[in-house]
Structures are given as structure tokens and as C-alpha cells.
Amino acid sequence: MNGSLRTLVVDDIGVMRLLVRNNLRAMGIENSMLAANGREAVELLKQWRFDLVLTDWNMPLMDGLELLTYIRQSERHRDVPVILITAEGDRDQVRHAIDAGVSEFLIKPFTLGTFERKVQRAIDGTEPPPLTPDEILDLPETAVPRSSPPSAHPHPGVFDAAATILAVDDIADNIRLITSILKDDYRVKGAKSGAKALQIARSDEPPHLILLDIMMPEMDGLEVCRQLKSDPRTRDIPIIFLTVKAQTEDVIAGLELGAVDYVTKPANPPVLKARIRTHLRLSRQQNELREQSALALEHARLREEIERMARHDIKNPLNALLALTHALAGSDNLLPDQRESVSAMEESAQYVLDMVNHSLALQRMEMGVYQLAPVEFSISDLLAKVIAETRAAFGALQVDIRQPSSAPLMVRGETLLCHALFSNLIRNAAEAAPRDSPIRIEIEPDFLQVRIAIHNQGAVPAPVRDTFFEKYATSGKKQGTGIGTYSAKLMAETQGGRIDMETADDTGTTVSVTLPAA
């Protein structure tokens, strides 16, 4: 491989930049320049010519697809091969990249052999064989999630224009009368016996509501109701009894068995229709409540399963990996590059472990069972660390910190929670701030608390201003999940603090966090 080649490696994760650079070195390519995001890469492209660009996809400020588009539109760099590196499996994104002129894809995780083959092909200008997005992502067609047809529900939607009513009466003229009253609004089925009614109710197309006569030979309405209510397949179908005024005791018995109402014969058409509408609506609401209850139970079961997996299946191997990398780092026979790689492995494993712990903590906060273990620490020092980490991902980042004196301000809380909280908020501010505009952070005592205000000159979009701290609230942010500000609110309040936001188009946005002073 030509050692004079100059490559540009772009990734917001330092460990990934190191990995790609080391892989290039293993191929004999020593001259690599590194950028933390697409915007930083553009500045390097303005100064240098490159023979190859390897870029991550999801990055702050400017992502890999935007960088690819910039390169292809640049007269100076339009012919430079670009390899997109991604862990995503979105076929639409892959199609966009193909249309934008990507040279190769590298799907994480990748082996050194795959890396060398893709890089060599890109540098040689060899056209890769035409592939579909599925083939690029190496996902079999059968593994693609598809929209499944709606599952058959034992009780179809009760607000369908043609809901089905089953009229049960041993006198055919009564069934014909009910049919004439309801035929313009519903599908009406008739049954002249209790046995036939049970057969229809237990079929693949059960009725939405049953009008049931009490006095019938062989099997009366009370027995039909008893069997319907004892069968899980039919117990949720509402039953309205048809009766004469003299059958009061039977009506009471039927209501105690589970019938929802009764109508006296001869039926008054407006009254009958009104009662049917009412009970169809109530039936739908009850079905929705049952579904919500079942969904809540399933969510609770999944939460417990995820926590068990995170506690055992994920954290145990991560802790073992951390122990191994720590032991390797203590060896005396490592070369500098090897020591750097071991350090990167340890950093990555710790990062993933912290993410798992953070997810578990947020889950417990939502459930109200988080056990807070507060300590006293310097919020000034913590913010300095967070800013340094954010700069590593964003490149040049103007941050102005102001506090009353040079002495560190102490708060009482959990350092890991505060680190996650302020990492989230400062990163959000960096992404929202107009280009080359500063982020201002003010730290000041506030009675028995300390207030940290983070300001940027961007404004929160109007559609999400009222729901800024609500879960899943997001507006146009790429890869935005709507979890960040919601989790920040949880973490602040769990530590006995609060969080507020003020925004305006002309003054920008300030997010203020108040924590207990030490």
C-alpha cells in the first residue's frame, strides 16, 4: 500500500477514530488526519487534499451523509472516495447514501479483513458489484420487520358502520321486527333458540351485542346468558334482555348474571337504538381498558426482564472485560500502540457499562424506587470535565463559564447522575447553537441551592416548547428520541433539584438546573 496516501477519519467517538486509524496503519497508511464531526472535517477539507475519507454516519453538527453530499458537490474533492461507516440498519438511509455517491459501506462491527478489502477497493477505484440495501446491510429479506396484518380480535370494532347485532327470540315475527328497526344502522343476525345463539356467539365472527329474549322453550334466556358469561370467548359481549313488564324478577336475575340492560316488549325503536348505541360505546371503552391493562402488565414484565438481562447478561461480561483490559494495561511488555489500544478497549467497555447503569437508574427513577446516595462534590470541576468531553466530540466549541469566584462551588448529589445530566444538556446546547456562536454557563449560589444556567443562541422550535421536558418530545432533530430532556428532568428532581427552560427567537435558550448546595 502506498504510504504517502493521506486519509481523513471522521467519527465523534474517539475510540472509533483510533480503531480506524490503527487499521489504516496496519495496511501501511500512516498519514491520517482525524475529525470529530462533519463540520470539523469540512474545515480540514478546505486546507488539505485527501485520497480517502472514512466517516461515521451519526455525528453531531454535521452527519456522515451531509459530509458525503458536501464532498460530492465540491469541485476540489468530488472524486475523493468516501466510505460510510455505520451500525444502522435503515434501508432508506442506505438508499440515500447510494444516491449521494458513496463509494463503500462498512457495517459495524467489521473485521480487519473486511476493512482492508473495502479500503483497497475504494482507493483502487474498483466499482463494487451492484447491491440492494438489504445486501449491503447483510440482512436476509426474511429478517426485515414487516407490518403484520391486524390480528383477529374476538370482538370487532364496535364503532364499525356495520356492527353486528344478534337478536335471539323463539318467535320469528319478533326477530323480523327488530331487524326492520335496526337494519339501516347494523347487520342483524337472528337465532330462534338458545343453542343457535350460543353457536353464533362462539363462531369466528361473533356479534358485537346480543338482544336476548328471556322466555324461550328448551333453553331460556337466563341459561343462555349464564353460558355466555362463563365462556371466556363470549363473556365480554354485552347482552340486553328483551322482556315484558311482568318479568321483573327474571330481569333482576339476568342483570345479576352479567346482562347490561333490558328493553320491554314491544320495543320502542328510538329507545332500543339509544340503548344499543350506549352499550356498544361502553363495550368499546371496556375493551380498550382491558387492552391497556394487559399492555401495562406486559410492559412491567418486560421491564423486569430487561433489568435482569442488564444486571446479569450484560453487566457481568462487561465487568469481566474491564478486569481483563485492566490486567493487560498493567503488563510491562506492551508496545505503545498496543497499550493505546488496550486503553481504548477499557474506555469503551466502561462507557457501555455506564450506559447500562444509567438506563437502569432511569428506569428505577420512573418507577419511583431509585435509591439516591448523595455526596458532596464540586459542580465546577464536574462541568469542566463534561465540557472537555463535549469538545472531544464537537471539535472547536466556544464555552464561557462564569461563577462568582474562583473557588469551586459544592453541591450535594450523585456525581454520575450529574455527569449524565449536564453531558446531555451541554451536548444539546452545542447542537442547537448557531454556527460559531458561544455557549454560556453561569454557576451561582441560590440560597440553599446552586443554580447552573446553560445558554445558547438557538431557539427551541415552537411546536415543542410546551412539551420540552416530556417523554418523546422532539421536533426535527436528526436521530432525536425525545428522551434527553425528559431524563434530565428525572435526574434533577431525583436529586432534590429542579429544571426549567426559557426560550425566545431573539434571545436564545436557557436551561437552568438547581441542585442542593453542600
C-alpha positions in Angstrom: 0.0 0.0 0.0 1.2 3.5 -0.9 2.4 5.0 2.4 2.1 8.6 1.0 -1.7 8.4 0.9 -3.5 10.9 3.1 -6.8 9.8 4.7 -9.4 11.7 6.7 -11.1 9.7 9.5 -14.3 11.3 10.9 -16.1 10.0 14.0 -17.5 11.6 17.1 -16.3 8.6 19.2 -12.6 8.9 20.0 -12.2 5.1 20.3 -13.6 4.5 16.8 -11.2 7.1 15.3 -8.3 5.3 17.0 -9.5 1.9 15.7 -9.9 3.1 12.1 -6.5 4.9 12.2 -4.8 1.7 13.6 -6.4 -0.4 10.9 -5.1 2.0 8.3 -1.6 1.8 9.8 -1.8 -2.0 9.6 -2.3 -1.5 5.8 0.8 0.7 5.6 -1.2 4.0 5.5 0.5 6.2 8.1 -0.8 9.7 7.2 -4.3 10.0 8.7 -6.0 13.2 10.0 -8.8 12.9 12.5 -12.0 14.9 12.9 -14.8 14.6 15.5 -17.7 15.5 13.2 -18.6 16.5 9.6 -18.2 20.3 10.3 -14.7 19.8 11.6 -13.9 17.6 8.6 -15.1 20.3 6.2 -12.5 22.7 7.7 -9.8 20.1 7.1 -11.0 19.6 3.6 -10.7 23.3 2.9 -7.0 23.1 3.9 -5.9 19.7 2.6 -6.3 17.3 -0.2 -7.2 13.7 0.7 -7.0 10.4 -1.1 -9.7 8.7 1.0 -12.4 9.8 3.6 -13.8 7.3 6.1 -16.7 8.8 8.0 -19.1 7.7 10.6 -22.8 8.2 9.8 -24.4 9.6 13.0 -22.5 12.6 14.4 -23.4 15.9 15.9 -23.4 19.2 13.9 -22.9 17.5 10.5 -23.5 13.8 10.0 -21.8 11.5 7.5 -24.4 11.8 4.8 -24.2 15.6 4.9 -20.5 15.4 4.7 -20.7 13.0 1.7 -23.1 15.4 0.0 -20.7 18.3 0.6 -17.7 16.3 -0.8 -19.7 15.3 -4.0 -20.7 18.9 -4.6 -17.2 20.2 -4.0 -15.2 20.8 -7.2 -12.0 20.2 -5.4 -13.0 16.9 -3.7 -15.9 15.5 -5.7 -13.8 12.5 -6.9 -12.4 11.5 -3.5 -13.6 8.0 -2.4 -15.8 8.1 0.6 -16.5 5.1 2.9 -19.5 5.4 5.2 -19.2 3.5 8.5 -22.4 2.8 10.3 -24.1 0.5 12.8 -27.5 1.4 11.5 -29.8 -0.9 9.5 -32.1 1.6 7.9 -32.6 0.8 4.2 -33.9 4.3 3.3 -30.6 5.8 4.7 -28.6 3.4 2.6 -30.5 4.3 -0.5 -29.9 8.0 0.2 -26.2 7.3 0.6 -26.1 5.4 -2.7 -27.9 8.2 -4.5 -25.4 10.7 -2.9 -22.5 8.8 -4.4 -21.0 6.8 -1.5 -18.0 4.6 -2.6 -18.3 1.8 0.0 -20.1 0.9 3.2 -18.6 -0.5 6.4 -21.1 -2.1 8.7 -20.1 -2.2 12.4 -18.8 -4.4 13.8 -16.3 -5.2 11.0 -13.2 -7.4 10.8 -9.8 -6.2 9.7 -10.1 -8.3 6.6 -13.3 -6.6 5.6 -11.9 -3.2 6.4 -8.8 -3.8 4.2 -10.9 -5.2 1.3 -13.3 -2.1 1.3 -10.4 0.4 1.7 -8.4 -1.2 -1.1 -11.4 -1.3 -3.4 -12.2 2.4 -2.7 -8.6 3.5 -3.3 -8.2 1.5 -6.5 -11.5 2.9 -7.8 -12.9 -0.6 -8.3 -16.6 -0.5 -8.8 -18.3 -2.7 -6.2 -20.9 -5.1 -7.6 -24.4 -3.6 -7.6 -26.1 -4.4 -4.3 -29.5 -3.8 -2.9 -29.7 -2.0 0.5 -30.6 -5.4 2.0 -27.4 -7.0 0.6 -25.3 -4.0 1.8 -26.7 -4.4 5.3 -26.2 -8.1 5.1 -29.7 -8.8 6.4 -31.8 -11.6 4.8 -35.0 -10.4 3.4 -36.9 -12.6 5.8 -35.4 -10.8 8.7 -36.9 -7.5 7.7 -39.6 -6.4 10.1 -42.9 -6.1 8.2 -46.2 -4.6 9.1 -48.2 -7.7 10.1 -51.9 -7.8 9.3 -54.1 -6.9 12.1 -54.8 -9.9 14.3 -58.2 -11.3 14.5 -60.0 -9.8 17.5 -62.8 -11.8 19.1 -64.9 -8.6 19.2 -64.5 -6.4 16.1 -64.6 -2.6 16.4 -67.9 -1.6 17.9 -68.0 1.6 16.0 -67.8 -0.1 12.6 -70.6 1.2 10.4 -72.0 -2.3 10.1 -71.7 -3.6 13.7 -73.4 -6.9 14.1 -76.4 -7.4 16.5 -77.7 -10.9 17.3 -81.4 -11.0 18.0 -82.5 -14.1 19.9 -86.2 -14.9 20.2 -88.2 -18.0 19.6 -90.9 -16.0 17.7 -89.8 -15.2 14.1 -92.0 -12.1 13.9 -90.2 -10.5 16.8 -86.8 -11.1 15.1 -88.2 -9.6 11.9 -89.5 -6.5 13.8 -86.1 -6.0 15.4 -84.4 -6.4 12.0 -86.7 -3.8 10.5 -85.8 -1.3 13.3 -82.0 -1.8 13.1 -81.3 -2.8 9.5 -80.3 0.7 8.4 -77.6 1.0 11.1 -76.4 -2.5 11.8 -76.0 -6.0 10.4 -78.7 -8.1 12.2 -78.5 -11.9 12.7 -81.3 -13.9 14.1 -81.5 -17.0 16.3 -84.7 -18.8 17.3 -83.2 -20.9 20.0 -80.6 -20.6 22.8 -78.5 -23.3 21.3 -78.3 -21.5 17.9 -77.5 -18.2 19.7 -74.5 -19.9 21.5 -73.3 -21.3 18.2 -73.3 -17.9 16.6 -71.7 -16.2 19.6 -68.9 -18.7 19.6 -68.2 -18.6 15.9 -65.3 -16.8 14.2 -67.5 -13.8 13.6 -69.2 -13.1 16.9 -71.7 -10.3 17.3 -70.9 -7.0 18.9 -74.1 -7.1 21.1 -76.9 -9.6 21.8 -80.6 -8.8 22.2 -81.8 -11.8 24.2 -85.4 -12.9 24.9 -85.9 -14.3 28.4 -88.9 -16.6 27.8 -87.9 -19.4 25.3 -88.5 -23.1 25.3 -85.8 -25.7 25.9 -83.2 -23.2 27.0 -84.4 -19.9 28.3 -82.6 -16.5 28.1 -81.2 -16.8 31.6 -79.4 -20.1 30.9 -78.1 -18.6 27.6 -76.8 -15.6 29.5 -75.2 -17.9 32.1 -73.3 -19.9 29.5 -72.2 -16.8 27.6 -70.8 -15.2 30.7 -69.0 -18.3 31.8 -67.2 -18.7 28.4 -64.0 -16.6 28.0 -64.7 -16.3 24.3 -68.1 -14.6 24.8 -68.2 -13.2 28.3 -67.4 -9.7 27.1 -70.2 -9.4 24.6 -72.9 -7.1 26.0 -76.3 -8.6 26.5 -79.6 -6.6 26.6 -82.6 -8.6 27.7 -86.0 -8.4 25.9 -88.8 -8.8 28.3 -92.4 -8.0 29.2 -93.2 -5.8 32.2 -94.4 -8.7 34.3 -90.9 -10.4 34.3 -89.2 -8.1 36.9 -87.7 -11.0 38.9 -86.2 -12.5 35.7 -84.7 -9.1 34.7 -83.0 -8.8 38.1 -81.7 -12.4 37.8 -80.4 -11.6 34.3 -78.6 -8.4 35.4 -77.0 -10.3 38.3 -75.7 -12.9 35.7 -74.0 -10.1 33.8 -76.5 -8.6 31.3 -76.0 -4.9 30.9 -79.6 -3.7 30.3 -83.2 -4.6 29.4 -85.8 -3.4 27.0 -89.5 -4.1 27.4 -91.6 -5.5 24.6 -92.9 -4.2 22.3 -89.6 -2.4 21.8 -89.7 1.4 21.3 -87.4 2.0 18.3 -85.7 5.2 19.4 -85.2 3.8 23.0 -83.9 0.5 21.6 -81.4 2.3 19.3 -80.2 4.6 22.0 -79.5 1.8 24.4 -77.7 -0.2 21.7 -75.5 2.8 20.9 -74.8 3.4 24.6 -73.7 -0.2 25.3 -71.7 -0.5 22.1 -69.8 2.6 23.2 -69.3 1.3 26.7 -68.2 -2.1 25.4 -65.5 -0.4 23.3 -64.3 1.6 26.2 -64.1 -1.5 28.4 -62.2 -3.4 25.7 -59.7 -0.5 25.4 -59.2 -0.5 29.2 -58.6 -4.3 29.2 -56.1 -3.9 26.4 -54.3 -1.0 28.2 -54.2 -3.1 31.4 -52.8 -6.1 29.6 -50.2 -3.8 27.9 -49.2 -2.3 31.2 -48.7 -5.8 32.7 -46.6 -6.8 29.7 -44.6 -3.6 30.0 -43.9 -4.4 33.6 -42.9 -7.9 32.7 -40.5 -6.6 30.0 -39.0 -4.0 32.4 -38.2 -6.8 34.9 -36.8 -8.9 32.1 -34.6 -6.1 30.7 -33.4 -5.2 34.2 -32.5 -8.9 34.8 -30.7 -9.1 31.5 -28.8 -5.8 32.1 -27.9 -6.9 35.6 -26.6 -10.3 34.7 -26.4 -11.0 31.0 -24.8 -7.7 30.0 -23.1 -6.3 33.1 -21.2 -9.5 34.1 -19.4 -9.9 30.7 -18.6 -6.1 30.7 -17.1 -6.3 34.2 -15.1 -9.3 33.1 -13.9 -7.4 30.0 -12.9 -4.4 32.2 -11.0 -6.7 34.5 -9.1 -8.2 31.6 -8.2 -4.9 30.0 -7.1 -3.6 33.3 -4.8 -6.6 33.8 -3.5 -6.2 30.2 -2.8 -2.5 30.8 -0.6 -3.4 33.7 1.7 -5.6 31.6 5.3 -4.5 31.1 5.7 -5.9 27.6 3.2 -3.9 25.6 4.2 -1.7 22.7 2.9 1.9 22.7 0.3 1.2 20.0 -0.8 -1.9 21.9 -1.1 0.0 25.2 -3.1 2.7 23.4 -5.5 0.0 22.0 -5.9 -1.7 25.4 -6.7 1.7 27.0 -9.3 2.3 24.2 -10.9 -1.1 24.9 -11.1 -0.3 28.6 -12.6 3.1 27.9 -15.2 1.6 25.6 -16.2 -1.1 28.0 -16.5 1.4 30.8 -18.6 3.6 28.6 -21.1 0.8 27.7 -21.2 -0.2 31.4 -22.0 3.3 32.4 -24.8 3.4 29.8 -26.3 0.2 31.1 -26.2 1.5 34.7 -27.7 4.8 33.6 -30.5 3.1 31.8 -31.3 1.0 34.8 -31.2 4.1 37.0 -33.6 6.0 34.8 -36.0 3.0 34.8 -35.9 3.0 38.6 -36.5 6.7 38.8 -39.6 6.3 36.6 -40.9 3.6 38.9 -40.1 5.8 42.0 -37.8 3.2 43.6 -34.4 4.7 42.9 -32.1 4.7 46.0 -30.3 8.1 46.0 -26.8 8.0 47.5 -25.8 11.7 47.5 -22.2 13.0 48.2 -20.6 16.5 48.3 -18.7 17.4 45.2 -17.5 20.3 43.1 -20.0 21.2 40.4 -17.4 23.5 38.8 -14.9 20.6 38.4 -17.6 18.3 37.0 -18.7 20.8 34.4 -15.1 21.4 33.3 -14.8 17.6 32.7 -18.1 17.5 30.8 -17.1 20.4 28.6 -13.7 18.8 27.8 -15.6 15.6 26.8 -18.1 17.5 24.7 -15.2 19.3 22.9 -13.8 15.9 22.0 -17.0 15.1 20.1 -17.7 18.5 18.7 -14.2 19.8 17.9 -14.0 23.6 18.4 -16.6 24.6 21.0 -16.8 28.0 22.5 -17.9 27.8 26.1 -17.9 30.7 28.6 -18.2 29.7 32.2 -19.0 32.3 34.8 -19.1 31.9 38.6 -18.8 34.4 41.5 -15.3 33.4 42.5 -12.5 31.0 41.5 -13.3 28.8 44.5 -15.3 25.7 43.3 -19.0 25.6 44.2 -20.0 22.5 46.0 -23.3 20.7 45.6 -24.9 17.6 47.1 -26.0 14.8 44.7 -24.7 11.9 42.8 -21.7 12.6 40.5 -22.7 10.0 37.9 -26.2 11.4 37.7 -25.0 14.9 37.4 -22.4 13.9 34.8 -25.1 12.3 32.6 -27.5 15.3 33.2 -25.0 18.0 32.2 -23.5 16.0 29.4 -26.9 15.7 27.9 -27.8 19.4 28.3 -24.4 20.8 27.1 -24.4 18.5 24.1 -28.0 19.6 23.3 -26.9 23.2 23.6 -23.9 22.6 21.3 -26.1 21.0 18.7 -28.8 23.8 18.9 -26.4 26.7 18.9 -25.9 28.6 15.6 -22.5 28.0 14.0 -19.6 29.7 15.7 -21.8 31.1 18.5 -20.7 30.5 22.1 -22.4 28.5 24.9 -22.6 30.4 28.2 -22.7 28.6 31.5 -23.4 30.5 34.7 -22.9 28.9 38.1 -24.2 30.8 41.1 -25.4 30.2 44.7 -29.1 30.5 45.2 -30.0 30.5 48.9 -29.5 26.8 50.0 -29.1 25.7 46.4 -26.7 26.2 43.4 -28.1 27.2 40.1 -26.5 26.2 36.8 -27.8 28.0 33.7 -26.8 26.8 30.2 -27.5 29.3 27.5 -27.2 29.0 23.7 -28.3 31.4 21.0 -30.6 28.9 19.3 -34.4 28.9 20.0 -36.4 25.8 20.8 -38.8 25.1 18.0 -42.3 26.4 18.8 -44.1 23.0 18.5 -42.2 21.5 21.4 -41.8 24.5 23.8 -44.7 23.5 25.9 -43.7 19.8 26.0 -39.9 20.3 26.2 -39.4 18.0 29.2 -42.0 15.4 28.2 -41.0 12.0 27.2 -40.5 11.5 23.4 -41.0 15.2 22.7 -38.8 16.1 19.7 -39.0 18.4 16.7 -36.9 17.8 13.6 -33.7 16.8 15.4 -31.9 14.1 13.5 -31.8 10.8 15.4 -33.7 12.6 18.2 -35.5 10.3 20.6 -37.1 12.9 22.9 -35.6 11.1 25.9 -32.7 13.6 26.7 -34.5 16.5 28.3 -37.0 14.1 29.9 -34.2 12.1 31.6 -32.5 15.4 32.6 -35.7 16.4 34.4 -35.9 13.0 36.1 -32.3 13.2 37.3 -32.6 16.7 38.6 -35.8 16.0 40.5 -34.5 12.7 41.9 -31.6 14.7 43.5 -34.0 17.2 45.1 -33.5 19.8 42.4 -35.5 21.3 39.6 -35.0 22.2 35.9 -36.5 25.0 33.8 -36.3 26.2 30.3 -36.8 29.7 28.8 -36.6 30.4 25.1 -37.2 33.1 22.6 -36.4 33.7 19.0 -34.4 36.8 19.7 -32.6 35.8 22.9 -32.0 32.1 22.5 -32.5 29.3 25.1 -31.5 29.0 28.7 -31.9 25.7 30.6 -31.5 26.1 34.3 -30.8 23.3 36.8 -30.9 23.9 40.5 -29.3 21.4 42.9 -29.0 21.3 46.7 -25.9 23.2 47.9 -23.4 21.2 50.0 
